[in-house]
Amino acid sequence: MSSASYPDAGTASASYPDARTASASYDGVRTASRALATEAVHAGRDDLARQGLHAPPIDLSTTYPSYDSRGEAARIDAFATTGAEPDGPPVYARLGNPTVARFEAALARLEGTESAVAFASGMAALSAVLLVRASMGLRHVVAVRPLYGCSDHLLTAGLLGSEVTWVDPAGIADALRPDTGLVLVESPANPTLAELDLRAVAHACGSVPLLADNTFATPVLQRPAEQGARLVLHSATKYLGGHGDVMAGVVACDEEFAGRLRQVRFATGGVLHPLAGYLLLRGLSTLPVRVRAASANAAELARRLVADPRVTRVHYPRIGGAMVAFEVAGDPHEVIGGVRLVTPAVSLGSVDTLIQHPASISHRIVDADDRRGAGVSDRLLRLSVGLEDVEDLWADLDRALGQRAALPIPAAAREPVSSV
Ligand SMILES: *Cc1c(COP(=O)(O)O)cnc(C)c1O
């Protein structure tokens, strides 16, 4: 084989810069006019054809040979100053990895940000953001409930030394203090699918960075950076991976904040494995198709649930999406025990449909009064709708919901709830 067939192996130093500076090469008019569906399958792969490749290579190296230790010293100094990814070949896998960098470049394109920084999980990503701000003496966080249960817990327990003030969206501006480092919101929120006006929230934040957790909407339905969020967080474990087999987190943001996140990632070690980076890049290519198809299923199921007397309330976001939450008149544990096609499991965003009881699992760690106060009823079930045939899904849910309730539910209680 000629070395041209294996450009990564044969010309490592020439090929790595291509992959590592992929986000820079996307700047400007060349790709600015591409649609999201096109970006989803091409972003992060621009250098492949030049390398004679079609599928992205997976680089599993933990370290990289260098005969120029003076040069490495200079590149490490540069990283310590700005957090910019070192030019040239990588140094050590905790500092950066070319396969992960492809996913980061692609996600930044989809979210419309300069950069993105990937982590071992969504919680590692959120932790890194909090650590960046705490290291600047900005330990106070303003947040709107509900949030994903463990995000709520991380803030409430003050595990990273932060202090949280919980507010309604209208109370954000008044809650800001000189030491406020972050405003944190989810929209649609986990698990109630409550929606916020992100533009208004970003305005209320003034100069304090707004972090919008975009896990539920994905960039297919909503791009928070365009509405003023400085930081866009994903549990990439969910829709970005999309197949229930990758755990990951990512923050899309400007390059300045990304540099600080890379420095924290380097120092605390919550890196994403290259195999996960590969699977995430692969997942992104079908993200728009998956989200649209699953959303169509979810909208239809929400419509049927609204009309069902065994269901007292249905939450389905105005922007759509593949998540449906609903409150049952009967025992929610019976529904969980009754599904057969749908998988009773926490997590979401996979090709198959999952159902879980937030008060028992995803939001169990939140104090019961705080949980109920945030609208997470003990009768609420959260459904992550997948790509199965909608009639098969409905047949399973219909059976799991059990006997039709004898008591009629007032029609007013069966309206879908939107929270804007
Ligand atoms: C799952 C989830 C998280 C946490 O992500 P992990 O990948 O499980 O660490 C954060 N935010 C939201 C909205 C989530 O659903």
The ligand as a Tripos MOL2 file, in Angstrom:
@<TRIPOS>MOLECULE
LIG
   15    15     1     0     0
SMALL
NO_CHARGES

@<TRIPOS>ATOM
      1 C1        -29.3770   13.5570   30.6780 C.3       1 LIG1
      2 C2        -29.3350   15.0280   30.8000 C.ar      1 LIG1
      3 C3        -28.2260   15.6870   31.3310 C.ar      1 LIG1
      4 C4        -27.0250   14.9380   31.8750 C.3       1 LIG1
      5 O1        -26.3350   14.3050   30.8530 O.3       1 LIG1
      6 P1        -25.4720   12.9390   31.0600 P.3       1 LIG1
      7 O2        -24.9420   12.6970   29.6950 O.co2     1 LIG1
      8 O3        -26.4150   11.8990   31.5670 O.co2     1 LIG1
      9 O4        -24.4150   13.2600   32.0570 O.co2     1 LIG1
     10 C5        -28.2280   17.0690   31.3350 C.ar      1 LIG1
     11 N1        -29.2760   17.7750   30.8740 N.ar      1 LIG1
     12 C6        -30.3790   17.1730   30.3740 C.ar      1 LIG1
     13 C7        -31.5250   17.9960   29.8920 C.3       1 LIG1
     14 C8        -30.4440   15.7870   30.3300 C.ar      1 LIG1
     15 O5        -31.5470   15.1870   29.8410 O.3       1 LIG1
@<TRIPOS>BOND
     1     1     2 1
     2     2     3 ar
     3     2    14 ar
     4     3     4 1
     5     3    10 ar
     6     4     5 1
     7     5     6 1
     8     6     7 2
     9     6     8 1
    10     6     9 1
    11    10    11 ar
    12    11    12 ar
    13    12    13 1
    14    12    14 ar
    15    14    15 1
@<TRIPOS>SUBSTRUCTURE
     1 LIG1         1 GROUP 0 **** ****
